[in-house]
C-alpha cells in the first residue's frame, strides 16, 4: 500500500497512520490522507483470513462535507457493480463503482484535483 501512496505524492500532503495490523492471513489498515486541495481521504481496508475483503474510502472536502465514499458493504444489490458502489455528495446518491482499491481511488481523485 505504501508504494501506491508514494505514486501519488503530488497530491498527498500528509499521511497519518491510525492502524496497521498484519499477520500471515489478515490485514487491517486505517489511514488518513490530507490532500493538496485541502480535502481529506480516510482509508479503511481489511482483509480477513477467509480472503474476504471489506473497504471504505471516504473523501471529504476541507469543510468535512462528503465528496465521495467508495465501499463494498453488501446492501445495494441493484447496483451493477454489487457489492462495489460509491456515494457521491450524499449517502443517498448511490452509483456503481469500478474503483475498488486505493490505487484506483487515488487515480480518480488525482484526475479531479489536477484538472
trRosetta pair geometry for C-beta under 8 A, 3 or more apart (Angstrom, degrees):
i j d omega theta_ij theta_ji phi_ij phi_ji
1 4 5.6 -55 -160 33 40 114
1 5 6.6 40 147 -20 71 102
1 29 6.3 96 -22 -124 175 166
1 31 7.9 172 146 -11 136 150
1 45 7.6 169 -101 59 141 148
1 102 6.2 54 -142 44 94 154
2 5 5.4 -44 -145 33 42 114
2 6 6.5 50 153 -24 65 101
3 6 5.7 -53 -155 32 31 116
3 7 6.9 42 146 -29 61 101
4 7 5.5 -47 -160 21 37 119
4 8 7.3 11 153 0 64 104
4 102 5.6 106 120 100 149 112
4 103 4.9 -104 -142 -79 127 87
4 106 7.0 143 157 29 101 146
5 8 6.3 -73 -160 46 37 96
5 9 7.5 71 143 -66 65 74
5 12 6.2 25 -173 -32 86 175
5 15 6.3 57 179 -98 147 141
5 31 7.9 -89 -85 150 141 160
5 33 7.5 -159 -135 -96 110 127
5 102 7.7 -30 -64 147 76 135
5 106 7.7 -172 -107 -85 49 164
6 9 5.8 -8 -162 -40 44 111
7 103 7.5 22 63 -127 148 90
7 106 7.6 114 85 108 102 141
8 11 5.4 -45 172 46 94 98
8 12 5.3 85 109 -18 92 109
8 106 4.6 -92 -60 168 160 132
8 107 7.9 -122 -85 -68 120 48
8 110 5.9 -126 -134 -72 108 126
9 12 5.6 -64 -118 51 39 100
10 36 7.3 -39 142 -31 55 147
10 110 7.3 70 77 -138 108 113
10 114 7.6 25 125 -77 126 126
11 35 5.3 -5 158 -155 90 96
11 36 4.8 -104 -147 6 54 113
11 37 7.7 -14 -155 -7 96 87
11 106 7.6 167 68 -168 129 93
11 109 6.9 166 132 118 157 101
11 110 5.2 -150 -11 -108 150 80
11 113 5.1 103 -128 81 128 157
11 114 7.1 -95 -75 -45 117 98
12 15 6.4 26 169 -59 125 93
12 33 5.4 -67 -130 -160 101 116
12 34 7.6 98 -163 71 60 50
12 35 6.3 -50 -102 -108 44 63
12 36 7.6 -43 -20 -32 11 85
12 106 8.0 -21 -54 -141 111 126
13 34 5.0 -63 69 103 99 92
13 35 6.3 116 7 -160 95 12
13 36 5.5 136 -45 -78 108 56
14 33 7.1 153 81 -158 58 46
14 34 4.0 18 48 41 105 114
15 31 6.4 -20 -165 -171 88 115
15 32 7.7 147 -160 79 41 52
15 33 5.9 -12 -104 -105 66 73
16 31 6.8 150 79 -163 52 62
16 32 4.3 -11 61 59 108 99
16 33 7.8 -163 25 -72 73 30
16 34 7.7 59 -8 -16 104 96
17 20 5.5 -24 -174 -25 123 116
17 30 7.8 108 -170 85 53 59
17 31 5.5 -27 -108 -107 56 86
18 30 4.1 -57 74 106 112 104
18 31 6.4 -166 15 -88 85 28
18 32 6.3 71 -32 -13 113 96
19 28 5.9 -39 133 125 120 100
19 29 6.6 171 93 -149 79 23
19 30 4.1 45 37 32 99 103
20 28 7.5 173 -142 90 22 64
20 29 5.7 22 -109 -114 69 73
20 30 7.9 -132 -57 36 55 59
20 31 7.9 42 -67 -64 98 96
21 26 7.5 -12 117 115 96 100
21 27 7.2 160 88 -155 61 38
21 28 4.4 7 52 51 102 103
21 29 8.0 -153 31 -65 61 46
22 26 7.3 -175 -143 93 39 59
22 27 5.1 9 -109 -112 81 77
22 28 7.7 -154 -65 29 51 61
23 26 5.4 22 49 48 90 88
25 48 7.9 1 140 154 91 39
25 49 3.9 44 134 -122 127 80
26 46 7.8 -13 -170 -171 88 81
26 47 6.3 178 -149 93 44 71
26 48 5.9 -1 -116 -137 94 34
26 49 5.3 -40 -60 -56 96 75
27 45 7.4 -15 116 116 106 90
27 46 6.8 173 90 -150 65 40
27 47 4.3 29 42 41 99 103
28 45 7.9 167 -150 89 35 53
28 46 5.2 7 -109 -112 72 86
29 43 6.5 -27 123 123 105 106
29 44 7.2 167 91 -148 65 33
29 45 4.7 -2 57 57 108 92
29 46 7.5 -163 27 -72 66 49
30 42 7.6 -7 -166 -177 83 87
30 43 6.8 168 -147 90 36 66
30 44 5.2 5 -105 -104 82 75
31 42 7.7 168 87 -156 46 46
31 43 4.4 -2 57 54 90 114
32 40 6.4 -10 -173 -173 94 109
32 41 7.4 158 -157 83 47 49
32 42 5.4 -16 -106 -105 77 71
32 43 7.5 -161 -76 20 29 76
33 40 6.7 158 83 -159 55 56
33 41 4.4 -4 56 57 108 97
33 42 7.9 -160 24 -73 70 28
33 43 6.9 52 -10 -16 104 110
34 38 7.6 -17 -174 -141 91 36
34 40 5.6 -25 -104 -104 58 82
35 38 7.1 -51 77 25 72 11
35 39 4.8 -12 52 66 121 81
35 40 6.8 -165 7 -85 89 28
35 41 6.4 67 -39 -9 117 101
35 109 7.1 -102 -117 156 157 131
35 113 6.5 -119 162 -95 127 151
36 113 6.2 102 62 178 104 138
37 62 7.6 -121 130 -45 71 106
37 113 5.0 -143 -23 -131 126 101
38 61 7.7 32 101 179 87 62
38 62 3.9 11 127 -88 112 122
39 59 6.3 25 158 -177 127 87
39 60 6.4 179 -162 92 86 41
39 61 5.2 -56 -107 -123 94 37
39 62 6.1 -84 -79 -50 47 64
39 67 6.6 -1 -147 -16 138 146
39 109 8.0 -144 88 -160 139 121
39 113 7.8 -130 28 -90 125 113
40 59 7.4 171 88 -148 45 49
40 60 5.5 -11 60 60 90 88
40 62 7.8 113 -14 -100 89 42
40 64 7.9 -3 36 -100 126 56
41 57 6.3 -7 -171 -175 102 90
41 58 7.1 153 -157 78 50 47
41 59 4.9 -13 -102 -99 82 77
41 105 7.5 140 -157 137 139 121
41 106 7.7 137 121 -91 177 80
41 109 6.8 -50 -72 -86 139 169
42 56 7.7 -4 104 113 95 94
42 57 7.3 167 81 -155 53 41
42 58 4.4 -7 54 57 103 102
42 59 8.0 -160 22 -69 65 34
42 60 7.8 20 -3 4 100 104
43 57 5.7 0 -109 -112 66 80
43 102 6.0 24 -132 -104 134 117
44 54 7.9 -32 127 119 99 86
44 55 6.4 160 94 -153 66 50
44 56 4.7 10 55 53 110 88
44 57 7.6 -158 32 -72 64 44
44 58 7.8 29 5 -3 102 101
45 53 7.4 -13 -169 -169 80 103
45 54 7.8 167 -152 89 37 52
45 55 4.6 7 -110 -112 72 98
45 102 6.8 -67 -50 -44 149 110
46 53 6.6 159 87 -155 58 55
46 54 4.6 -2 58 57 109 91
46 55 7.1 -169 25 -73 65 57
47 51 7.1 -17 -173 -144 95 36
47 52 7.6 166 -153 86 53 39
47 53 5.1 -19 -102 -102 69 86
48 51 7.1 -51 76 20 71 13
48 52 4.9 -3 44 60 116 85
48 53 7.3 -159 10 -78 79 35
48 54 7.5 49 -26 -1 107 98
53 72 7.2 45 103 60 86 152
54 72 6.5 -146 -135 69 48 103
54 73 7.8 50 -149 -81 97 61
55 70 7.4 -10 117 113 106 93
55 71 6.3 -164 98 -133 62 59
55 72 5.8 55 46 11 81 107
55 100 7.5 117 58 -176 142 62
55 101 7.6 -118 -108 -108 177 46
56 69 6.4 -5 -169 -175 93 101
56 70 7.1 165 -151 86 43 55
56 71 4.1 1 -104 -98 78 110
56 73 7.7 23 -78 -34 106 99
57 69 6.9 169 83 -153 51 52
57 70 4.5 6 50 51 101 102
57 71 7.3 -174 21 -67 59 64
57 99 7.8 -81 51 130 144 113
57 102 6.9 158 -93 -103 134 66
57 105 4.7 -33 129 -143 170 165
58 66 7.3 -70 -165 -122 88 88
58 69 4.6 0 -110 -112 69 98
59 66 7.7 85 81 -160 57 57
59 67 4.6 -58 112 62 98 111
59 68 4.9 15 50 56 116 77
59 69 7.0 -166 25 -77 66 49
59 105 7.7 -173 -45 178 122 111
59 109 6.3 -167 -116 -98 149 125
60 63 7.9 -114 159 72 100 53
60 64 5.3 7 154 -155 140 32
60 65 6.0 154 -161 71 92 30
60 66 5.6 -52 -103 -95 87 34
60 67 5.9 172 -114 -1 26 86
61 64 7.2 -49 69 18 67 17
61 65 5.0 -4 36 56 109 89
61 67 5.7 115 -45 -55 79 105
66 69 6.1 -46 -151 -27 116 103
66 87 6.8 -28 167 112 141 108
66 89 6.5 109 101 -174 95 13
66 90 6.4 127 73 -92 131 30
66 91 7.3 86 38 -48 176 68
67 88 7.6 -26 154 -149 48 61
67 89 7.2 -4 -151 -79 30 48
68 86 5.4 -3 -171 -179 102 121
68 87 6.9 154 -156 78 49 53
68 88 5.2 -8 -104 -106 85 67
68 89 7.8 3 -76 -28 59 48
69 86 6.5 165 82 -155 43 68
69 87 4.6 2 51 48 96 103
69 91 7.5 -6 38 -100 134 72
70 84 7.5 -3 -172 -166 93 85
70 85 7.6 178 -147 95 56 36
70 86 4.7 -28 -95 -98 67 95
70 97 5.5 155 -133 -167 97 159
70 99 5.5 -84 -113 95 154 104
70 100 7.4 -152 167 -100 127 37
70 105 5.7 -133 24 -101 151 120
71 84 8.0 -172 102 -138 29 50
71 85 6.9 -20 65 64 65 74
71 86 7.7 128 15 -100 59 48
71 87 7.9 4 17 -3 103 100
72 83 4.5 79 -172 106 76 105
72 84 5.2 -24 -100 -87 89 59
72 85 7.6 134 -102 19 41 69
72 100 7.0 57 -66 -142 120 96
73 76 7.8 73 88 -1 82 92
73 83 6.7 -147 86 173 22 116
74 77 7.7 39 176 -71 74 78
74 82 7.3 72 -140 -176 70 93
74 83 4.2 -60 -98 -114 69 137
75 83 8.0 62 9 -145 41 102
76 79 4.5 38 127 -9 110 118
76 82 6.3 -153 93 -106 72 94
76 83 7.3 116 51 -148 79 60
76 85 5.2 5 66 -26 145 163
76 94 6.0 -155 -131 180 152 146
77 82 5.4 45 -137 -124 39 155
78 82 7.5 124 48 -60 19 127
79 82 4.9 134 72 -63 84 78
79 83 7.9 79 67 -143 120 26
79 84 7.7 -137 120 80 130 50
79 85 4.7 -32 -175 -89 173 119
79 94 6.8 -99 -80 150 123 112
79 95 7.7 103 -134 151 116 21
79 96 5.2 160 -175 -92 95 72
80 96 4.8 -18 51 -101 92 142
81 84 4.4 -62 137 75 107 97
81 85 6.4 156 76 -75 101 61
81 96 4.2 115 4 -165 110 94
81 97 5.5 -146 86 53 151 50
81 98 6.3 -130 -114 -72 150 57
82 85 7.2 8 -95 -46 50 105
84 96 7.5 53 101 -170 85 64
84 97 4.8 -119 148 75 93 96
84 98 7.4 85 123 -96 141 23
84 100 5.0 -53 -120 -95 142 109
85 94 5.8 3 170 -169 131 95
85 95 6.7 155 -165 80 81 40
85 96 6.3 -69 -115 -122 72 30
85 97 5.1 140 -141 5 16 110
86 94 7.5 154 83 -152 40 52
86 95 5.4 -23 65 64 87 91
86 96 7.8 13 21 105 85 18
86 97 4.2 112 -21 -76 98 128
86 99 7.1 38 -59 53 133 107
87 90 6.7 -96 171 101 102 32
87 91 4.9 -14 -158 -123 149 42
87 92 7.7 83 -149 29 105 23
87 93 6.2 105 -165 72 64 68
87 94 5.9 -28 -99 -94 68 63
87 95 7.9 158 -94 19 22 76
88 93 4.9 -80 65 113 74 118
88 95 5.8 17 -7 5 119 124
89 93 5.2 17 59 42 97 149
90 93 5.0 89 56 5 83 100
91 94 7.9 12 166 -64 46 88
97 100 6.8 132 122 -67 101 74
98 104 7.1 -112 120 174 73 147
99 104 4.1 -169 -135 123 72 109
99 105 4.8 112 167 -77 124 63
99 107 7.8 -161 -120 57 112 95
99 108 5.3 -41 -89 -25 149 143
100 104 6.4 30 33 51 50 142
101 104 5.4 86 55 16 74 99
101 105 7.0 -143 95 -5 34 94
102 105 5.6 -58 -142 41 33 112
102 106 6.0 28 162 -15 69 109
103 106 6.2 -59 -144 41 25 104
103 107 6.2 29 155 -22 62 109
104 107 5.5 -50 -144 35 32 117
104 108 6.4 38 154 -22 63 104
105 108 5.7 -53 -153 34 31 114
105 109 6.4 26 152 -15 65 107
106 109 5.5 -52 -141 41 36 110
106 110 6.0 44 156 -27 67 105
107 110 5.7 -50 -145 32 27 115
107 111 6.8 30 155 -21 60 102
108 111 6.2 -58 -159 30 28 110
108 112 7.0 20 149 -13 62 107
109 112 5.8 -60 -156 38 36 110
109 113 6.1 29 154 -16 72 109
110 113 5.8 -57 -140 40 31 107
110 114 5.8 8 168 0 68 116
111 114 6.5 -66 -135 49 21 96
111 115 6.3 45 157 -54 59 99
112 115 5.8 -38 -151 -2 27 120
